[in-house]
Amino acid sequence: MTITITAFERSPDRGRGLARDMRVRWALEEVGQPYEVRLLSFEAMKEPAHLAHHPFGQIPTYEEDDLALFESGSIVFHVAERHTGLLPDDANARARAITWMFAALSTVEPPIIDRAIVRFQERDQVWYEQRLAMVDDRIKQRLSELSDRLGDAEWLDGTFSAGDLMMISVLLRIKGTGILEDYRHLSAYVARGEARPAYKRAFAAQLAVFTAASGD
């Protein structure tokens, strides 16, 4: 049975590859698995049919045969475990790659998401500038630590893995803000991820949805 994932009918990221279905698209492209996409409106995301697959009414979801998954990290992990190409064969290297997946989502991404919330929902508050500065400091601390660990290496732990896929997906959310650009190792790392053919195919597919929706 063909894999089916869900994505925004009209993505808030305006085709920049930041919506979380991009991570799943990229993973499936890396392992060479075909998939279909079911586009959802914001209204449809809150309807019972979708809530049966994602109790929080978000995207993406993943469906294959009688399996339905939600949460991008869980889906990417499932894809990586089931298909060759995203997790090393060596048991220890495999465990480290999985650890980097958790680090991306649990340690690096939270302050980055916090920044987006502050910028779009708290801009009118009197404490906006102070709050934003505090969040930026938290992000910079994480980036400094990550950059020190990465150094001049191509990827986080030897060959490209699901850990790199998730970490780069997270870092892309601050590309162009001036924060990521202060860390040359990380900027180069993200650029290497974007240069991968699988990433380019996934990005083009997500951009095409936005282009069609906007009528451009």
Buried (B, 14 or more C-beta within 10 A) or exposed (E): EEBBBBBBBEBEBEBBBBBBBBBBBBBBBBBEBEBEBBBBEEEBBEEEEBEEBBEEBBBBBBBBEEEEBBBBBEBBBBBBEEBEBBBBEEEEBBEBBBEBBEBBBEEBBBBBEBBEEBBEEEEEEEEEEEBBEEBBEBBBEBBEEBBEEBEEEEBBBEEBBBBBBBBBBBBBBBBEBEBBEEBEBBBEBBEBBBEBEBBEBBBBBBBEBBEEBEEE
